[in-house]
Amino acid sequence: MSTYLERLELYFDANAVEASRKVAVLLTVIGSKTYDTLWSLLAPTLLRDKTFPELLVILKEHFDPKPLVIGERFHFYRRNQKANETVAEFLADLWKLNIRCEFGTFLDQALRDRFVCGVRNNAIQKKLLTVDGLTTARALEIAQGIEAAIRMQRN
């Protein structure tokens, strides 16, 4: 839902949609299924009588309720690199999974640790475990270098 709403705001910006027209635009672009759901949630109130921020709150609460942090972290910490997934793809997915984990200032350490623990290749993992002061960015750089060397050896 958040990416949809972000794109909607970009649409508003790109098309210079005035604040007074945002409700009308939203209600015409959301699709019939979402419109029907919203209509059901607000009946007997007319959708056009709600403000844009009010509609956003209702949509978010229904389609994207606030998750439990422990559940989000559970998924984050269980994530391991998949077969045929590059280290860059693995880290990109970890970034995506961390969004609702509320790591705060611990984020880089959490990403680094999950990346090191979840990487499939033992040579990469062993190398990363020897680097003092390892950051997530440095871990990715090292892992990509080893991954590239392995690919070159196979060819």
C-alpha atoms as a printed R data frame, in Angstrom:
    type eleno elety resid chain resno       x       y       z
1   ATOM     1    CA   MET     A     1   0.000   0.000   0.000
2   ATOM     2    CA   SER     A     2   2.784   2.432   0.847
3   ATOM     3    CA   THR     A     3   4.426   2.107  -2.573
4   ATOM     4    CA   TYR     A     4   1.041   2.593  -4.239
5   ATOM     5    CA   LEU     A     5   0.410   5.753  -2.243
6   ATOM     6    CA   GLU     A     6   3.924   6.985  -2.960
7   ATOM     7    CA   ARG     A     7   3.314   6.544  -6.683
8   ATOM     8    CA   LEU     A     8  -0.033   8.301  -6.341
9   ATOM     9    CA   GLU     A     9   1.666  11.307  -4.747
10  ATOM    10    CA   LEU     A    10   4.169  11.315  -7.626
11  ATOM    11    CA   TYR     A    11   1.252  11.273 -10.053
12  ATOM    12    CA   PHE     A    12  -0.253  14.254  -8.236
13  ATOM    13    CA   ASP     A    13   3.056  16.110  -8.456
14  ATOM    14    CA   ALA     A    14   3.671  15.246 -12.109
15  ATOM    15    CA   ASN     A    15   0.168  16.346 -13.086
16  ATOM    16    CA   ALA     A    16  -0.045  19.359 -10.761
17  ATOM    17    CA   VAL     A    17  -3.178  17.992  -9.097
18  ATOM    18    CA   GLU     A    18  -4.595  20.558  -6.693
19  ATOM    19    CA   ALA     A    19  -5.314  19.437  -3.125
20  ATOM    20    CA   SER     A    20  -9.017  20.018  -3.702
21  ATOM    21    CA   ARG     A    21  -9.036  17.431  -6.516
22  ATOM    22    CA   LYS     A    22  -7.030  14.665  -4.798
23  ATOM    23    CA   VAL     A    23 -10.114  12.836  -3.494
24  ATOM    24    CA   ALA     A    24 -11.709  12.767  -6.940
25  ATOM    25    CA   VAL     A    25  -8.503  11.569  -8.592
26  ATOM    26    CA   LEU     A    26  -7.907   8.910  -5.935
27  ATOM    27    CA   LEU     A    27 -11.439   7.553  -6.227
28  ATOM    28    CA   THR     A    28 -11.191   7.314 -10.014
29  ATOM    29    CA   VAL     A    29  -7.799   5.569 -10.158
30  ATOM    30    CA   ILE     A    30  -7.956   3.038  -7.298
31  ATOM    31    CA   GLY     A    31  -9.755   0.334  -9.235
32  ATOM    32    CA   SER     A    32 -13.228  -1.073  -8.757
33  ATOM    33    CA   LYS     A    33 -12.356  -3.710  -6.151
34  ATOM    34    CA   THR     A    34 -10.588  -1.204  -3.897
35  ATOM    35    CA   TYR     A    35 -13.341   1.337  -4.492
36  ATOM    36    CA   ASP     A    36 -15.995  -1.208  -3.476
37  ATOM    37    CA   THR     A    37 -14.022  -2.110  -0.346
38  ATOM    38    CA   LEU     A    38 -13.650   1.532   0.601
39  ATOM    39    CA   TRP     A    39 -17.325   2.153  -0.086
40  ATOM    40    CA   SER     A    40 -18.262  -0.782   2.185
41  ATOM    41    CA   LEU     A    41 -15.985   0.452   4.960
42  ATOM    42    CA   LEU     A    42 -17.514   3.933   4.928
43  ATOM    43    CA   ALA     A    43 -21.183   3.279   4.116
44  ATOM    44    CA   PRO     A    44 -23.474   5.155   4.483
45  ATOM    45    CA   THR     A    45 -21.007   8.072   4.230
46  ATOM    46    CA   LEU     A    46 -20.297   9.147   0.669
47  ATOM    47    CA   LEU     A    47 -16.664   8.651  -0.283
48  ATOM    48    CA   ARG     A    48 -16.445  12.095  -1.859
49  ATOM    49    CA   ASP     A    49 -17.402  13.640   1.499
50  ATOM    50    CA   LYS     A    50 -14.169  12.407   3.086
51  ATOM    51    CA   THR     A    51 -10.912  14.330   2.924
52  ATOM    52    CA   PHE     A    52  -7.883  12.915   1.161
53  ATOM    53    CA   PRO     A    53  -5.991  12.348   4.453
54  ATOM    54    CA   GLU     A    54  -9.040  10.593   5.938
55  ATOM    55    CA   LEU     A    55  -9.256   8.241   2.964
56  ATOM    56    CA   LEU     A    56  -5.527   7.494   3.216
57  ATOM    57    CA   VAL     A    57  -5.875   6.540   6.880
58  ATOM    58    CA   ILE     A    58  -8.797   4.228   6.112
59  ATOM    59    CA   LEU     A    59  -6.962   2.596   3.193
60  ATOM    60    CA   LYS     A    60  -3.789   2.085   5.228
61  ATOM    61    CA   GLU     A    61  -5.641   0.666   8.227
62  ATOM    62    CA   HIS     A    62  -7.525  -1.792   6.039
63  ATOM    63    CA   PHE     A    63  -4.913  -2.857   3.489
64  ATOM    64    CA   ASP     A    64  -1.696  -2.266   5.406
65  ATOM    65    CA   PRO     A    65  -2.296  -2.589   9.152
66  ATOM    66    CA   LYS     A    66   0.618  -1.845  11.466
67  ATOM    67    CA   PRO     A    67   2.568  -5.088  11.807
68  ATOM    68    CA   LEU     A    68   4.046  -6.501  14.968
69  ATOM    69    CA   VAL     A    69   7.757  -5.688  15.105
70  ATOM    70    CA   ILE     A    70   8.613  -9.140  16.474
71  ATOM    71    CA   GLY     A    71   6.933 -10.772  13.472
72  ATOM    72    CA   GLU     A    72   8.761  -8.532  11.029
73  ATOM    73    CA   ARG     A    73  12.079  -9.250  12.715
74  ATOM    74    CA   PHE     A    74  11.282 -12.965  12.684
75  ATOM    75    CA   HIS     A    75  11.018 -12.853   8.882
76  ATOM    76    CA   PHE     A    76  14.163 -10.722   8.641
77  ATOM    77    CA   TYR     A    77  16.275 -13.035  10.798
78  ATOM    78    CA   ARG     A    78  15.016 -16.186   9.056
79  ATOM    79    CA   ARG     A    79  16.009 -14.901   5.612
80  ATOM    80    CA   ASN     A    80  18.945 -16.704   4.029
81  ATOM    81    CA   GLN     A    81  20.416 -16.348   0.570
82  ATOM    82    CA   LYS     A    82  18.545 -18.486  -1.939
83  ATOM    83    CA   ALA     A    83  20.136 -20.747  -4.525
84  ATOM    84    CA   ASN     A    84  20.886 -18.775  -7.717
85  ATOM    85    CA   GLU     A    85  20.483 -15.463  -5.856
86  ATOM    86    CA   THR     A    86  23.426 -13.074  -6.013
87  ATOM    87    CA   VAL     A    87  24.747 -11.492  -2.842
88  ATOM    88    CA   ALA     A    88  23.486  -8.121  -4.107
89  ATOM    89    CA   GLU     A    89  19.975  -9.512  -4.597
90  ATOM    90    CA   PHE     A    90  20.107 -11.097  -1.147
91  ATOM    91    CA   LEU     A    91  21.118  -7.822   0.502
92  ATOM    92    CA   ALA     A    92  18.476  -5.889  -1.465
93  ATOM    93    CA   ASP     A    93  15.816  -8.217  -0.084
94  ATOM    94    CA   LEU     A    94  17.185  -7.798   3.440
95  ATOM    95    CA   TRP     A    95  16.834  -4.040   2.967
96  ATOM    96    CA   LYS     A    96  13.236  -4.559   1.940
97  ATOM    97    CA   LEU     A    97  12.535  -6.849   4.896
98  ATOM    98    CA   ASN     A    98  14.009  -4.428   7.440
99  ATOM    99    CA   ILE     A    99  11.601  -1.596   6.658
100 ATOM   100    CA   ARG     A   100   9.169  -2.499   9.449
101 ATOM   101    CA   CYS     A   101  11.697  -3.941  11.883
102 ATOM   102    CA   GLU     A   102  12.334  -0.622  13.643
103 ATOM   103    CA   PHE     A   103  16.064  -1.274  14.048
104 ATOM   104    CA   GLY     A   104  16.866   2.428  14.377
105 ATOM   105    CA   THR     A   105  20.584   3.021  14.949
106 ATOM   106    CA   PHE     A   106  21.141  -0.762  15.024
107 ATOM   107    CA   LEU     A   107  20.156  -1.085  11.338
108 ATOM   108    CA   ASP     A   108  23.630  -1.381   9.785
109 ATOM   109    CA   GLN     A   109  24.685  -3.994  12.330
110 ATOM   110    CA   ALA     A   110  21.464  -5.977  11.860
111 ATOM   111    CA   LEU     A   111  21.842  -5.956   8.065
112 ATOM   112    CA   ARG     A   112  25.524  -6.854   8.253
113 ATOM   113    CA   ASP     A   113  24.946  -9.677  10.726
114 ATOM   114    CA   ARG     A   114  22.022 -11.208   8.806
115 ATOM   115    CA   PHE     A   115  23.966 -10.861   5.547
116 ATOM   116    CA   VAL     A   116  27.035 -12.622   6.974
117 ATOM   117    CA   CYS     A   117  24.990 -15.345   8.678
118 ATOM   118    CA   GLY     A   118  22.711 -15.916   5.692
119 ATOM   119    CA   VAL     A   119  25.167 -15.953   2.799
120 ATOM   120    CA   ARG     A   120  25.287 -19.414   1.165
121 ATOM   121    CA   ASN     A   121  28.911 -19.554   0.053
122 ATOM   122    CA   ASN     A   122  31.249 -20.742   2.821
123 ATOM   123    CA   ALA     A   123  34.283 -18.989   1.319
124 ATOM   124    CA   ILE     A   124  32.457 -15.660   1.357
125 ATOM   125    CA   GLN     A   125  31.207 -16.239   4.874
126 ATOM   126    CA   LYS     A   126  34.645 -17.205   6.190
127 ATOM   127    CA   LYS     A   127  36.228 -14.122   4.634
128 ATOM   128    CA   LEU     A   128  33.569 -11.797   6.056
129 ATOM   129    CA   LEU     A   129  34.044 -13.269   9.524
130 ATOM   130    CA   THR     A   130  37.723 -12.245   9.471
131 ATOM   131    CA   VAL     A   131  37.206  -8.554   8.694
132 ATOM   132    CA   ASP     A   132  37.456  -6.261  11.705
133 ATOM   133    CA   GLY     A   133  35.041  -3.318  11.728
134 ATOM   134    CA   LEU     A   134  32.988  -4.801   8.901
135 ATOM   135    CA   THR     A   135  30.129  -2.640   7.629
136 ATOM   136    CA   THR     A   136  27.250  -3.737   5.450
137 ATOM   137    CA   ALA     A   137  28.660  -1.840   2.469
138 ATOM   138    CA   ARG     A   138  32.102  -3.396   2.900
139 ATOM   139    CA   ALA     A   139  30.577  -6.863   3.356
140 ATOM   140    CA   LEU     A   140  28.735  -6.504   0.062
141 ATOM   141    CA   GLU     A   141  31.866  -5.268  -1.698
142 ATOM   142    CA   ILE     A   142  33.924  -8.231  -0.465
143 ATOM   143    CA   ALA     A   143  31.165 -10.741  -1.208
144 ATOM   144    CA   GLN     A   144  30.666  -9.418  -4.733
145 ATOM   145    CA   GLY     A   145  34.404  -9.639  -5.374
146 ATOM   146    CA   ILE     A   146  34.549 -13.272  -4.291
147 ATOM   147    CA   GLU     A   147  31.353 -14.035  -6.192
148 ATOM   148    CA   ALA     A   148  32.862 -12.529  -9.366
149 ATOM   149    CA   ALA     A   149  36.081 -14.515  -8.901
150 ATOM   150    CA   ILE     A   150  34.103 -17.740  -8.531
151 ATOM   151    CA   ARG     A   151  32.138 -16.960 -11.712
152 ATOM   152    CA   MET     A   152  35.363 -16.277 -13.627
153 ATOM   153    CA   GLN     A   153  36.872 -19.579 -12.462
154 ATOM   154    CA   ARG     A   154  33.836 -21.480 -13.748
155 ATOM   155    CA   ASN     A   155  34.059 -19.913 -17.222
